[in-house]
Amino acid sequence: MSQPPPPPNQPPPGGFGAPQDPPPGGFGAPQDPPPAQGPGYGTPPPPQTPPPPAQGPGYGYPQAPNPPQQPYGYPQQPGYGYPNQQPYGSAPTVPLGAQAPQGGGRKGLSAQVWIIVAAVAAIALIIGGGVWYANDRDDKGGNSASDGGKDDKGPTGGSGSGGAEEKAPTDTAAKVLFQLPMPVVKNDSSVQVAGSWATDKAYVKSGVAEIDGYDPDEGTKLWTIKLPGPVCAVSRYTSEDDRTAILYQSGMPTKDKPSYGCTEVAAIDLGAGRKLWTGSAKAGDDKISFGNITQSGNTVALGSTSGGAAFDLATGRSLWSPKPGDTCYDAGYGGGPALVAVRKCGQYGARQLHIQTIDPKSGQVKSEYKMATGIEYASVVSTDPLVVAADVGDSAAGSGISDLFSIDNKTGALRTKISLPAKTYAARCDGITQTEACTQIAVGNDRVYVPTKEHEGSAGGYGETNEIVAFDLGTGKLNGQRADAGDGYTLCPLRMDGGNIIAYKRPPYDKGGQIVSIDGGSFKPTELLENPSSESVRNAESRFSPDYAEIRYRSGHLYMAQVFADKLSGSGDGRYLAVAFGTG
């Protein structure tokens, strides 16, 4: 698999002024013991959250490095994040801030596939291979938003506020609700801990070979779902009754066996804290190691170089799985309001991607758009309206996006193509290893909202700043809407809330971060939450980069979480697995 780039420099250590691993009896809740066995050997170190960029020259500010790849042979999302712990007891509740067939058929791959991954450097990635599907799927409508929000599908108009659920409180000043200590990781390896969901009942976070639910206000642990191996990836969507799906390994990696493959699928009830079912799919006699997981309605879909598979979310019944004898394969899926397959045909260098909207019940192709030959990777930004990101001609300069493709998912016709040069815009995708791994981008009101790169602020101001701008998905042109972050702040779109955009404002050195709601019609921002500005809180908040960390906002609660843990991350260096802020 591709290796991650060297991690960026860490911000200076420091924290909330409270011990990261409290002693027994501390904080009013005992800690769980560490696991008997840590993760495998030989995996790359996790990415470290980069510090806020130093003041640099305008739009030419250097591009951040690509998000590193997931350990154990499986890629990740932040994310929208994309996209992401080991037992560690109830979280402390002290206020830490107090200190301050080529063409439409459903086919798969028939022979072993070698994919050469071009990321920051050319790295060979060998992936085993191939097969193809049975035409037998299922679905029920409705799904929740990405990024732990509620409804990510806004209206097609531009009035704003339509269907919005997030309201500004009387007092937007937030306090630290709780922080989760980093898990203790054994051996010299990194462990993926990707996965965060915010529900009315719990904040749910992936751990090392487990999923943990916490009280959304107090941080006390409500439940734990133990797994036999590390989490590989999770669905960014939930059903209306807070059910979702995860992908994980069948055992804990060891020095002799560094990976078991991402072969196991499970549905979990985030409200009750229980596993509903487990499953897997085979290509021939071997279990498939999947590359991504998503859901649309009542269908859980997974893609790989061996083909795609799907399960019924409620029962775990297999809806389709690969069959041998085909020349194309579903590399991944985009979920949410519709189900979209990114289907690969042809060999590396002469690849053609088929973007197919499929019926989750039957598996039939409803529409298809064929991308130009030679585009190797694509990411699904939104399924309805259908927006796909790609790096055309390897010109994305590490962002994973050079162009957006607005596609009519009823006819498969290209509506328009939007150029997003990396020197100007800050949206990012990891289409190499994930299909839904885009950050800092939102789609609603038949528009796509992207942030500009940081640049110098106004005369007399201090620090870097940026804006969120809107492109029309019908014309591909900027529509004139622009929201300014303000000197020293950086706006990062997280998700839609009806017709409004929920965005995180990364703060200057002496302020706390903010959550704002930008009206989809007037583009006027309304502050929903502002974090404390004490030094200890700022030091901790700065470690959660919007490019890599999971940032979830719901009902006055802001959760910021890491997606990797390593041996050093539990050593009291000021890093936390997750931090929660809240108003009221």
VEXDREN-2710 file (C-alpha; in Angstrom, 1 decimal):
% VEXDREN-2710
k/r/px/py/pz
1/MET/0.0/0.0/0.0
2/SER/1.1/3.6/-0.3
3/GLN/3.0/4.9/2.6
4/PRO/2.1/8.2/4.3
5/PRO/4.3/11.2/3.9
6/PRO/6.4/12.3/6.9
7/PRO/4.1/13.7/9.5
8/PRO/4.1/17.5/9.8
9/ASN/5.7/19.1/12.8
10/GLN/3.6/19.0/16.0
11/PRO/2.6/22.1/17.7
12/PRO/4.3/22.6/21.0
13/PRO/3.2/20.2/23.7
14/GLY/0.8/21.4/26.2
15/GLY/-2.8/20.6/27.1
16/PHE/-5.6/21.6/29.1
17/GLY/-3.6/21.8/32.3
18/ALA/-4.9/18.4/33.5
19/PRO/-3.1/15.0/33.4
20/GLN/-3.9/13.1/30.3
21/ASP/-4.1/9.7/32.1
22/PRO/-5.5/10.5/35.5
23/PRO/-4.4/8.3/38.4
24/PRO/-6.9/5.8/39.9
25/GLY/-9.7/7.7/41.5
26/GLY/-8.9/10.8/39.6
27/PHE/-11.7/12.8/37.8
28/GLY/-14.3/10.7/39.5
29/ALA/-14.2/7.8/37.1
30/PRO/-11.8/4.9/36.9
31/GLN/-9.9/4.2/33.8
32/ASP/-10.2/0.9/31.9
33/PRO/-7.0/-1.2/31.8
34/PRO/-5.0/-1.2/28.6
35/PRO/-5.5/-4.1/26.2
36/ALA/-3.4/-7.2/26.4
37/GLN/-2.1/-6.9/22.9
38/GLY/-1.3/-3.8/20.9
39/PRO/-1.4/-3.3/17.2
40/GLY/0.9/-4.9/14.7
41/TYR/4.4/-4.1/13.8
42/GLY/5.8/-2.4/10.8
43/THR/3.0/0.0/10.2
44/PRO/3.8/3.6/9.4
45/PRO/3.6/6.3/12.2
46/PRO/0.3/8.1/12.3
47/PRO/0.0/11.6/11.0
48/GLN/0.4/14.3/13.5
49/THR/-1.9/17.2/13.4
50/PRO/0.0/20.1/11.7
51/PRO/0.2/23.4/13.6
52/PRO/-1.6/26.4/12.3
53/PRO/0.4/27.7/9.4
54/ALA/2.8/30.6/9.9
55/GLN/2.0/33.7/8.1
56/GLY/2.9/33.2/4.5
57/PRO/2.5/34.9/1.2
58/GLY/-1.1/35.0/0.2
59/TYR/-2.6/32.4/-2.2
60/GLY/0.7/30.9/-2.9
61/TYR/0.9/29.5/0.6
62/PRO/2.4/26.0/0.4
63/GLN/-0.1/23.1/0.2
64/ALA/-0.5/20.9/3.2
65/PRO/0.7/17.3/2.7
66/ASN/-1.7/14.6/1.6
67/PRO/-3.4/12.8/4.4
68/PRO/-1.4/9.8/5.3
69/GLN/-2.7/6.3/4.6
70/GLN/-4.4/4.1/7.1
71/PRO/-2.2/1.5/8.8
72/TYR/-2.6/-2.2/8.3
73/GLY/-3.2/-2.0/4.6
74/TYR/-6.3/0.0/4.8
75/PRO/-6.9/3.7/3.8
76/GLN/-8.8/6.3/5.7
77/GLN/-11.5/9.3/5.5
78/PRO/-11.6/12.6/7.8
79/GLY/-13.7/13.0/7.1
80/TYR/-16.0/14.5/5.9
81/GLY/-13.7/12.7/7.1
82/TYR/-14.0/11.7/5.4
83/PRO/-13.5/11.2/7.8
84/ASN/-11.5/7.6/12.3
85/GLN/-9.1/3.2/20.6
86/GLN/-8.4/1.2/22.9
87/PRO/-10.1/0.9/26.2
88/TYR/-9.7/4.0/28.3
89/GLY/-12.4/4.3/30.9
90/SER/-14.9/7.0/31.5
91/ALA/-13.7/10.4/30.3
92/PRO/-12.8/13.0/32.8
93/THR/-15.4/15.6/33.3
94/VAL/-13.4/18.4/34.9
95/PRO/-13.6/21.7/33.0
96/LEU/-10.2/21.6/31.5
97/GLY/-10.5/25.0/30.0
98/ALA/-10.6/26.4/33.5
99/GLN/-6.9/27.1/33.3
100/ALA/-7.2/29.2/30.5
101/PRO/-19.2/-4.9/-19.0
102/GLN/-17.6/-1.8/-19.8
103/GLY/-20.4/0.5/-20.2
104/GLY/-23.4/-0.2/-17.9
105/GLY/-23.2/-3.7/-16.8
106/ARG/-22.5/-4.7/-13.2
107/LYS/-19.2/-6.4/-13.8
108/GLY/-16.0/-7.1/-11.7
109/LEU/-12.4/-8.0/-12.2
110/SER/-11.4/-11.4/-13.5
111/ALA/-7.6/-11.4/-12.9
112/GLN/-5.1/-10.1/-10.3
113/VAL/-4.8/-6.3/-10.5
114/TRP/-1.7/-4.3/-9.9
115/ILE/-2.4/-0.7/-9.2
116/ILE/0.5/1.8/-9.2
117/VAL/-0.5/4.6/-6.8
118/ALA/0.7/8.1/-7.7
119/ALA/0.5/10.2/-4.5
120/VAL/3.2/12.6/-3.4
121/ALA/5.7/10.0/-4.7
122/ALA/5.1/7.0/-7.0
123/ILE/4.6/4.0/-4.9
124/ALA/3.6/0.5/-6.0
125/LEU/0.5/-0.9/-4.5
126/ILE/-0.3/-4.5/-5.1
127/ILE/-3.9/-5.5/-4.6
128/GLY/-5.2/-8.9/-5.1
129/GLY/-7.9/-9.6/-7.3
130/GLY/-10.9/-10.0/-9.0
131/VAL/-14.5/-10.8/-9.6
132/TRP/-17.9/-9.5/-10.1
133/TYR/-21.4/-9.1/-8.9
134/ALA/-24.7/-10.8/-8.7
135/ASN/-27.6/-8.5/-9.6
136/ASP/-29.4/-8.7/-6.3
137/ARG/-29.6/-5.6/-4.0
138/ASP/-31.8/-3.7/-1.7
139/ASP/-32.6/-0.3/-0.2
140/LYS/-34.9/1.8/1.8
141/GLY/-34.9/5.5/1.6
142/GLY/-33.6/8.2/3.9
143/ASN/-30.3/8.7/5.6
144/SER/-28.6/11.2/7.9
145/ALA/-25.9/13.6/7.1
146/SER/-22.2/13.1/7.0
147/ASP/-19.9/14.3/9.7
148/GLY/-22.2/13.4/12.5
149/GLY/-24.8/16.0/11.5
150/LYS/-28.4/15.5/10.8
151/ASP/-29.7/16.1/7.3
152/ASP/-26.9/16.7/4.8
153/LYS/-29.2/17.2/1.8
154/GLY/-30.4/20.8/1.4
155/PRO/-33.1/22.2/-0.8
156/THR/-32.3/23.1/-4.4
157/GLY/-33.2/26.7/-4.0
158/GLY/-31.0/29.4/-2.6
159/SER/-33.2/30.9/0.1
160/GLY/-31.1/29.5/2.9
161/SER/-32.4/28.2/6.2
162/GLY/-34.7/25.7/4.6
163/GLY/-34.8/22.6/6.8
164/ALA/-32.0/24.0/9.0
165/GLU/-32.0/22.6/12.5
166/GLU/-29.0/24.2/14.2
167/LYS/-30.1/27.4/16.0
168/ALA/-27.9/30.0/17.7
169/PRO/-28.0/29.8/21.5
170/THR/-28.5/32.9/23.7
171/ASP/-24.9/32.6/24.8
172/THR/-22.5/31.2/22.2
173/ALA/-19.6/31.0/24.6
174/ALA/-18.6/27.4/25.0
175/LYS/-16.9/25.5/27.7
176/VAL/-14.9/22.3/27.7
177/LEU/-17.3/19.5/28.4
178/PHE/-14.8/16.6/28.5
179/GLN/-11.7/15.2/26.9
180/LEU/-10.8/11.6/26.1
181/PRO/-7.3/10.5/26.7
182/MET/-5.3/8.9/24.0
183/PRO/-5.3/5.1/24.2
184/VAL/-2.1/3.3/25.2
185/VAL/-0.7/1.7/22.1
186/LYS/1.9/-1.0/22.4
187/ASN/4.7/-1.8/20.0
188/ASP/6.3/0.6/17.5
189/SER/3.2/0.9/15.3
190/SER/0.3/3.2/14.6
191/VAL/-3.3/2.3/14.9
192/GLN/-6.2/3.8/13.1
193/VAL/-9.0/5.0/15.3
194/ALA/-11.1/6.6/12.7
195/GLY/-14.8/7.0/13.3
196/SER/-16.9/9.6/15.1
197/TRP/-20.7/10.0/15.3
198/ALA/-22.8/12.5/17.2
199/THR/-26.3/11.5/18.2
200/ASP/-28.9/12.8/20.6
201/LYS/-27.9/10.1/23.1
202/ALA/-24.2/9.7/22.7
203/TYR/-20.9/10.8/21.2
204/VAL/-19.5/7.6/19.7
205/LYS/-15.8/7.2/18.9
206/SER/-13.7/4.3/17.5
207/GLY/-11.0/2.9/19.7
208/VAL/-8.4/0.2/19.4
209/ALA/-10.5/-2.8/18.4
210/GLU/-13.6/-1.3/19.9
211/ILE/-16.3/1.3/19.5
212/ASP/-17.2/3.4/22.6
213/GLY/-20.2/5.5/23.4
214/TYR/-20.0/8.5/25.7
215/ASP/-22.5/10.8/27.4
216/PRO/-22.6/13.8/25.1
217/ASP/-22.4/16.3/28.0
218/GLU/-20.4/14.5/30.7
219/GLY/-18.1/12.2/28.7
220/THR/-18.8/9.3/31.0
221/LYS/-18.6/6.0/29.1
222/LEU/-22.0/4.5/28.3
223/TRP/-21.1/1.4/26.5
224/THR/-18.3/-0.5/24.6
225/ILE/-18.5/-2.8/21.6
226/LYS/-15.4/-5.0/21.6
227/LEU/-14.0/-6.1/18.2
228/PRO/-11.4/-8.8/17.4
229/GLY/-9.2/-6.4/15.5
230/PRO/-8.7/-2.7/14.6
231/VAL/-11.3/-0.6/12.9
232/CYS/-10.4/0.0/9.2
233/ALA/-13.2/2.4/8.2
234/VAL/-16.7/3.4/9.1
235/SER/-19.8/4.7/7.3
236/ARG/-20.1/8.4/7.6
237/TYR/-23.9/8.1/7.4
238/THR/-26.4/6.8/9.9
239/SER/-30.0/5.7/9.5
240/GLU/-32.9/7.6/11.0
241/ASP/-32.8/5.2/14.0
242/ASP/-29.0/5.8/14.5
243/ARG/-27.7/2.6/12.9
244/THR/-24.5/2.6/11.0
245/ALA/-21.8/0.1/9.7
246/ILE/-18.1/-0.4/10.2
247/LEU/-15.3/-2.4/8.6
248/TYR/-12.6/-4.0/10.7
249/GLN/-9.9/-6.7/10.9
250/SER/-10.6/-10.3/12.2
251/GLY/-7.6/-10.2/14.5
252/MET/-5.1/-8.0/16.2
253/PRO/-2.0/-7.6/14.1
254/THR/1.3/-9.0/15.4
255/LYS/4.9/-8.9/14.3
256/ASP/4.5/-12.1/12.5
257/LYS/1.1/-11.2/11.0
258/PRO/1.0/-7.4/10.6
259/SER/-2.5/-7.4/8.9
260/TYR/-5.5/-9.6/8.8
261/GLY/-7.1/-7.6/6.0
262/CYS/-10.2/-5.4/6.3
263/THR/-12.6/-8.3/5.7
264/GLU/-15.2/-8.0/8.5
265/VAL/-18.4/-5.9/8.3
266/ALA/-20.8/-5.1/11.1
267/ALA/-23.8/-3.0/11.7
268/ILE/-24.0/-1.2/15.1
269/ASP/-26.8/0.5/16.9
270/LEU/-25.3/3.8/18.2
271/GLY/-28.2/4.3/20.5
272/ALA/-28.3/1.0/22.3
273/GLY/-24.5/0.4/21.9
274/ARG/-24.8/-3.1/20.5
275/LYS/-23.6/-5.0/17.4
276/LEU/-26.5/-6.0/15.2
277/TRP/-24.8/-8.4/12.9
278/THR/-21.4/-9.3/11.3
279/GLY/-20.6/-10.4/7.8
280/SER/-18.0/-10.8/5.0
281/ALA/-17.8/-11.6/1.3
282/LYS/-15.6/-13.8/-0.8
283/ALA/-13.9/-13.7/-4.1
284/GLY/-13.4/-17.4/-4.8
285/ASP/-12.3/-19.1/-1.6
286/ASP/-10.8/-16.0/0.0
287/LYS/-12.4/-13.2/2.0
288/ILE/-12.3/-9.8/0.3
289/SER/-10.4/-7.1/2.0
290/PHE/-12.5/-4.0/1.3
291/GLY/-11.3/-0.5/0.8
292/ASN/-14.3/1.6/1.9
293/ILE/-17.7/1.4/3.4
294/THR/-20.8/3.5/3.1
295/GLN/-24.6/3.3/3.3
296/SER/-27.6/4.6/1.5
297/GLY/-31.0/4.0/3.1
298/ASN/-31.0/0.4/4.2
299/THR/-28.1/-0.7/2.1
300/VAL/-24.5/-1.0/3.3
301/ALA/-22.1/-1.0/0.3
302/LEU/-18.3/-1.8/0.2
303/GLY/-15.9/-1.5/-2.6
304/SER/-12.5/-3.1/-3.4
305/THR/-10.2/-4.1/-6.2
306/SER/-11.9/-7.5/-6.1
307/GLY/-15.4/-5.9/-6.7
308/GLY/-18.2/-4.6/-4.6
309/ALA/-20.5/-6.2/-2.0
310/ALA/-23.6/-5.0/-0.1
311/PHE/-25.6/-6.0/2.9
312/ASP/-29.0/-5.2/4.3
313/LEU/-28.5/-2.8/7.2
314/ALA/-31.3/-4.2/9.3
315/THR/-30.7/-8.0/8.8
316/GLY/-27.1/-8.4/7.5
317/ARG/-28.5/-10.3/4.5
318/SER/-26.1/-10.3/1.5
319/LEU/-27.5/-8.2/-1.3
320/TRP/-24.7/-8.7/-3.8
321/SER/-21.2/-9.9/-3.9
322/PRO/-18.5/-10.4/-6.5
323/LYS/-18.5/-13.2/-9.0
324/PRO/-15.6/-14.3/-11.2
325/GLY/-15.2/-13.6/-14.9
326/ASP/-15.4/-9.8/-15.3
327/THR/-13.1/-7.1/-16.4
328/CYS/-14.4/-4.1/-14.4
329/TYR/-14.8/-3.7/-10.7
330/ASP/-16.5/-1.3/-8.2
331/ALA/-13.6/0.3/-6.5
332/GLY/-15.9/2.2/-4.1
333/TYR/-19.2/3.7/-3.4
334/GLY/-20.7/7.1/-2.4
335/GLY/-23.7/6.9/-0.1
336/GLY/-26.3/9.2/1.5
337/PRO/-29.4/10.2/-0.5
338/ALA/-28.3/8.0/-3.4
339/LEU/-25.9/5.1/-4.1
340/VAL/-23.1/5.8/-6.6
341/ALA/-20.4/3.4/-7.7
342/VAL/-17.0/4.4/-8.9
343/ARG/-16.4/1.6/-11.3
344/LYS/-12.9/1.0/-12.8
345/CYS/-12.3/-0.6/-16.2
346/GLY/-9.1/-1.1/-18.1
347/GLN/-5.4/-1.3/-16.9
348/TYR/-3.5/1.4/-15.1
349/GLY/-2.5/4.1/-17.6
350/ALA/-5.5/3.4/-19.8
351/ARG/-8.1/3.4/-17.0
352/GLN/-11.7/4.5/-17.5
353/LEU/-13.9/5.4/-14.6
354/HIS/-17.6/4.8/-14.8
355/ILE/-19.6/6.9/-12.4
356/GLN/-22.8/4.9/-11.9
357/THR/-25.9/5.8/-10.0
358/ILE/-27.4/2.5/-9.0
359/ASP/-30.6/1.2/-7.5
360/PRO/-29.7/-0.1/-4.1
361/LYS/-32.6/-2.5/-4.1
362/SER/-31.9/-4.2/-7.5
363/GLY/-28.3/-3.2/-8.2
364/GLN/-29.3/-2.0/-11.6
365/VAL/-27.6/0.9/-13.2
366/LYS/-29.9/3.9/-13.4
367/SER/-27.4/6.3/-15.1
368/GLU/-23.8/6.3/-16.0
369/TYR/-21.1/8.9/-16.8
370/LYS/-17.8/7.8/-18.3
371/MET/-14.8/9.9/-17.4
372/ALA/-12.0/10.5/-19.8
373/THR/-9.5/7.7/-20.2
374/GLY/-6.5/8.1/-18.0
375/ILE/-8.1/9.5/-14.9
376/GLU/-7.1/6.9/-12.3
377/TYR/-9.0/8.0/-9.1
378/ALA/-12.2/9.8/-8.3
379/SER/-13.9/10.8/-5.1
380/VAL/-17.7/11.1/-4.6
381/VAL/-18.3/14.5/-3.0
382/SER/-22.1/14.3/-3.1
383/THR/-24.6/11.7/-4.5
384/ASP/-27.6/14.0/-4.9
385/PRO/-26.8/16.3/-6.6
386/LEU/-24.0/14.1/-8.0
387/VAL/-20.6/15.8/-7.7
388/VAL/-17.4/13.9/-8.3
389/ALA/-13.8/15.1/-7.7
390/ALA/-10.8/13.9/-9.6
391/ASP/-7.2/14.7/-10.2
392/VAL/-7.0/15.2/-13.9
393/GLY/-3.5/15.0/-15.4
394/ASP/-1.9/14.7/-11.9
395/SER/-2.3/18.5/-11.6
396/ALA/-3.8/18.7/-8.1
397/ALA/-0.5/19.4/-6.3
398/GLY/-1.3/17.0/-3.5
399/SER/-4.9/18.1/-2.8
400/GLY/-6.5/15.2/-4.7
401/ILE/-8.8/17.7/-6.6
402/SER/-8.0/19.5/-9.8
403/ASP/-11.6/19.4/-11.1
404/LEU/-15.2/18.8/-9.9
405/PHE/-17.7/17.1/-12.2
406/SER/-21.3/18.0/-11.8
407/ILE/-23.3/15.1/-13.2
408/ASP/-27.1/14.6/-13.8
409/ASN/-27.7/11.4/-11.8
410/LYS/-30.9/10.8/-13.7
411/THR/-29.4/10.8/-17.2
412/GLY/-25.7/10.5/-16.6
413/ALA/-25.0/13.6/-18.6
414/LEU/-22.2/16.0/-17.5
415/ARG/-23.8/19.2/-16.4
416/THR/-20.5/21.1/-16.0
417/LYS/-16.9/20.8/-15.0
418/ILE/-15.4/23.1/-12.3
419/SER/-11.7/23.8/-12.1
420/LEU/-10.3/24.0/-8.5
421/PRO/-6.6/24.8/-8.8
422/ALA/-4.8/23.9/-5.6
423/LYS/-3.0/27.2/-5.4
424/THR/-6.4/28.9/-5.0
425/TYR/-8.7/26.5/-3.2
426/ALA/-8.3/24.4/-0.1
427/ALA/-10.7/21.5/-0.5
428/ARG/-9.0/18.1/-0.4
429/CYS/-9.8/14.5/-1.4
430/ASP/-8.1/11.2/-1.0
431/GLY/-9.4/9.3/-4.0
432/ILE/-6.5/7.0/-4.1
433/THR/-7.6/5.0/-1.2
434/GLN/-11.1/6.1/-0.4
435/THR/-14.2/7.0/-2.3
436/GLU/-15.7/9.4/0.3
437/ALA/-12.6/11.0/1.7
438/CYS/-13.2/14.7/0.9
439/THR/-12.8/17.5/3.5
440/GLN/-13.5/21.2/3.5
441/ILE/-16.2/21.0/0.9
442/ALA/-20.0/21.0/1.1
443/VAL/-22.8/20.6/-1.5
444/GLY/-26.3/22.0/-1.2
445/ASN/-28.7/24.4/-2.9
446/ASP/-27.4/23.1/-6.3
447/ARG/-24.1/24.7/-5.4
448/VAL/-20.7/23.5/-4.2
449/TYR/-19.1/25.5/-1.3
450/VAL/-15.3/25.5/-1.1
451/PRO/-12.8/27.5/0.9
452/THR/-10.0/29.6/-0.7
453/LYS/-6.4/29.1/0.3
454/GLU/-5.2/31.2/3.2
455/HIS/-3.9/34.6/2.2
456/GLU/-3.0/37.9/3.8
457/GLY/-5.7/39.7/5.7
458/SER/-6.9/43.2/5.3
459/ALA/-4.7/46.3/5.8
460/GLY/-4.0/46.7/9.5
461/GLY/-5.2/43.2/10.3
462/TYR/-3.0/40.3/11.5
463/GLY/-2.6/36.8/10.4
464/GLU/-3.8/34.8/7.4
465/THR/-7.5/34.6/6.4
466/ASN/-9.7/33.0/3.7
467/GLU/-13.2/32.9/2.3
468/ILE/-15.9/30.3/1.4
469/VAL/-17.2/30.8/-2.1
470/ALA/-20.0/29.1/-4.1
471/PHE/-20.0/27.5/-7.5
472/ASP/-23.2/26.9/-9.4
473/LEU/-23.5/23.2/-10.3
474/GLY/-25.4/24.0/-13.5
475/THR/-23.1/26.6/-15.0
476/GLY/-19.9/25.8/-13.2
477/LYS/-19.3/29.5/-12.4
478/LEU/-18.8/31.4/-9.2
479/ASN/-22.2/32.9/-8.3
480/GLY/-20.8/35.8/-6.3
481/GLN/-21.6/34.5/-2.8
482/ARG/-18.6/34.9/-0.5
483/ALA/-18.3/34.5/3.3
484/ASP/-15.2/36.1/4.8
485/ALA/-13.5/34.4/7.7
486/GLY/-12.0/37.6/9.2
487/ASP/-8.4/38.4/9.9
488/GLY/-6.6/35.6/11.6
489/TYR/-9.5/33.1/11.1
490/THR/-9.8/30.4/8.4
491/LEU/-13.2/29.1/7.3
492/CYS/-13.6/25.4/6.8
493/PRO/-17.0/24.1/5.5
494/LEU/-18.1/20.9/7.4
495/ARG/-21.6/20.0/6.1
496/MET/-25.0/21.3/5.1
497/ASP/-27.8/22.0/7.6
498/GLY/-30.8/22.3/5.4
499/GLY/-30.0/25.2/3.1
500/ASN/-27.3/26.6/5.4
501/ILE/-23.6/25.7/5.5
502/ILE/-22.1/24.7/8.9
503/ALA/-18.5/25.8/9.0
504/TYR/-15.6/25.7/11.5
505/LYS/-13.5/28.8/11.9
506/ARG/-10.0/27.9/12.8
507/PRO/-8.8/30.7/15.1
508/PRO/-5.8/33.0/15.3
509/TYR/-3.2/32.3/18.0
510/ASP/-5.0/34.2/20.7
511/LYS/-8.6/33.1/20.2
512/GLY/-10.8/30.0/20.4
513/GLY/-12.3/28.4/17.3
514/GLN/-15.9/29.0/16.3
515/ILE/-18.8/27.2/14.6
516/VAL/-20.9/29.3/12.3
517/SER/-24.0/28.8/10.2
518/ILE/-23.8/30.5/6.8
519/ASP/-27.2/31.3/5.4
520/GLY/-27.5/29.7/1.9
521/GLY/-29.3/32.7/0.5
522/SER/-27.8/35.9/2.1
523/PHE/-24.5/34.2/3.0
524/LYS/-24.6/35.9/6.3
525/PRO/-22.8/34.0/9.0
526/THR/-24.4/33.4/12.4
527/GLU/-22.2/32.3/15.3
528/LEU/-23.3/29.1/17.0
529/LEU/-20.4/28.4/19.3
530/GLU/-17.0/29.9/20.3
531/ASN/-14.4/27.9/22.2
532/PRO/-12.5/29.3/25.2
533/SER/-9.4/31.3/24.4
534/SER/-7.2/30.2/27.3
535/GLU/-3.8/29.0/26.3
536/SER/-4.3/25.4/27.4
537/VAL/-7.5/25.1/25.3
538/ARG/-5.9/26.8/22.3
539/ASN/-2.9/24.4/22.4
540/ALA/-5.2/21.4/22.4
541/GLU/-7.6/22.7/19.8
542/SER/-4.7/23.5/17.4
543/ARG/-3.9/19.8/17.2
544/PHE/-7.1/19.0/15.4
545/SER/-6.5/20.1/11.8
546/PRO/-9.6/20.3/9.6
547/ASP/-7.7/18.5/6.9
548/TYR/-7.2/15.3/9.0
549/ALA/-9.2/15.4/12.2
550/GLU/-12.9/14.5/12.7
551/ILE/-14.9/17.6/13.5
552/ARG/-18.5/17.0/14.4
553/TYR/-21.1/19.7/15.4
554/ARG/-24.6/18.9/16.5
555/SER/-27.1/20.7/18.8
556/GLY/-24.6/23.0/20.5
557/HIS/-21.9/20.3/20.9
558/LEU/-18.6/20.4/19.1
559/TYR/-16.5/17.3/19.0
560/MET/-12.9/17.2/17.7
561/ALA/-11.1/13.9/17.4
562/GLN/-8.0/12.3/16.1
563/VAL/-7.9/9.4/13.6
564/PHE/-4.6/7.8/14.5
565/ALA/-2.9/6.7/17.7
566/ASP/0.6/5.5/18.3
567/LYS/2.9/4.5/21.1
568/LEU/3.9/8.0/21.8
569/SER/0.4/9.4/21.8
570/GLY/-0.4/8.0/25.2
571/SER/2.8/9.4/26.8
572/GLY/1.4/12.6/28.2
573/ASP/2.5/14.9/25.3
574/GLY/-0.7/16.9/25.5
575/ARG/-2.6/15.1/22.8
576/TYR/-6.1/13.9/23.3
577/LEU/-8.1/11.4/21.4
578/ALA/-11.1/13.7/21.4
579/VAL/-12.2/17.0/23.0
580/ALA/-15.8/18.1/23.4
581/PHE/-17.1/21.7/23.8
582/GLY/-20.6/22.8/24.5
583/THR/-22.8/25.9/25.0
584/GLY/-25.4/26.5/27.6
END
